[in-house]
Amino acid sequence: MSKIINTLWFTQMGQPSPIGIVICEDEISHKTKAYIGTGQGYDKGVDAGHILETGAKFTADMAIGIADWLVRDQHKIVLEPRKKNEFL
């Protein structure tokens, strides 16, 4: 069993299904884990539970780093044009 700590949601253009990152704490080991997957888009809690059950596992550090990057650098995405072939 896992306790959800946080979620991060993205929408894909033209698609009703959200892409979600779910960060949770395993209630037995107390380790922080992260999963990524898609939901149905009707209920955030149901979608988060679905991602915990069926999503792809990846490191919690990577999930937290993505969230931090989005918050820290969101102004750069809009305001700073990127050079050709330059990745974020």
Contacts in CASP RR format, 6 or more apart in sequence:
PFRMAT RR
TARGET T0000
AUTHOR 0000-0000-0000
METHOD contacts of the structure
MODEL  1
MSKIINTLWFTQMGQPSPIGIVICEDEISHKTKAYIGTGQGYDKGVDAGH
ILETGAKFTADMAIGIADWLVRDQHKIVLEPRKKNEFL
1 26 0 8 1.000
1 27 0 8 1.000
1 28 0 8 1.000
2 24 0 8 1.000
2 25 0 8 1.000
2 26 0 8 1.000
2 27 0 8 1.000
2 33 0 8 1.000
2 52 0 8 1.000
3 24 0 8 1.000
3 25 0 8 1.000
3 27 0 8 1.000
4 22 0 8 1.000
4 23 0 8 1.000
4 24 0 8 1.000
4 45 0 8 1.000
4 48 0 8 1.000
4 49 0 8 1.000
4 52 0 8 1.000
5 23 0 8 1.000
5 24 0 8 1.000
5 25 0 8 1.000
5 32 0 8 1.000
6 22 0 8 1.000
6 23 0 8 1.000
6 67 0 8 1.000
7 20 0 8 1.000
7 21 0 8 1.000
7 22 0 8 1.000
7 23 0 8 1.000
7 44 0 8 1.000
7 48 0 8 1.000
8 20 0 8 1.000
8 21 0 8 1.000
8 23 0 8 1.000
8 63 0 8 1.000
8 66 0 8 1.000
8 67 0 8 1.000
8 70 0 8 1.000
9 18 0 8 1.000
9 19 0 8 1.000
9 20 0 8 1.000
9 21 0 8 1.000
9 44 0 8 1.000
10 18 0 8 1.000
10 19 0 8 1.000
10 20 0 8 1.000
11 18 0 8 1.000
11 19 0 8 1.000
12 18 0 8 1.000
12 19 0 8 1.000
16 40 0 8 1.000
16 41 0 8 1.000
17 38 0 8 1.000
17 39 0 8 1.000
17 40 0 8 1.000
17 41 0 8 1.000
18 38 0 8 1.000
18 39 0 8 1.000
18 41 0 8 1.000
18 47 0 8 1.000
19 36 0 8 1.000
19 37 0 8 1.000
19 38 0 8 1.000
19 39 0 8 1.000
20 36 0 8 1.000
20 37 0 8 1.000
20 38 0 8 1.000
20 39 0 8 1.000
20 47 0 8 1.000
20 48 0 8 1.000
20 51 0 8 1.000
21 34 0 8 1.000
21 35 0 8 1.000
21 36 0 8 1.000
21 37 0 8 1.000
21 63 0 8 1.000
21 66 0 8 1.000
21 67 0 8 1.000
22 34 0 8 1.000
22 35 0 8 1.000
22 36 0 8 1.000
22 48 0 8 1.000
22 49 0 8 1.000
22 51 0 8 1.000
22 52 0 8 1.000
23 32 0 8 1.000
23 33 0 8 1.000
23 34 0 8 1.000
23 60 0 8 1.000
23 63 0 8 1.000
23 64 0 8 1.000
24 32 0 8 1.000
24 33 0 8 1.000
24 34 0 8 1.000
24 35 0 8 1.000
24 52 0 8 1.000
25 31 0 8 1.000
25 32 0 8 1.000
25 33 0 8 1.000
26 32 0 8 1.000
26 33 0 8 1.000
31 60 0 8 1.000
32 60 0 8 1.000
33 57 0 8 1.000
33 60 0 8 1.000
34 57 0 8 1.000
34 58 0 8 1.000
34 59 0 8 1.000
34 60 0 8 1.000
34 62 0 8 1.000
34 63 0 8 1.000
34 64 0 8 1.000
35 51 0 8 1.000
35 52 0 8 1.000
35 55 0 8 1.000
35 56 0 8 1.000
35 57 0 8 1.000
35 58 0 8 1.000
36 51 0 8 1.000
36 55 0 8 1.000
36 56 0 8 1.000
36 58 0 8 1.000
36 63 0 8 1.000
37 51 0 8 1.000
37 54 0 8 1.000
37 55 0 8 1.000
37 56 0 8 1.000
38 51 0 8 1.000
39 47 0 8 1.000
39 50 0 8 1.000
39 51 0 8 1.000
40 46 0 8 1.000
40 47 0 8 1.000
40 50 0 8 1.000
41 47 0 8 1.000
73 88 0 8 1.000
77 88 0 8 1.000
82 88 0 8 1.000
END
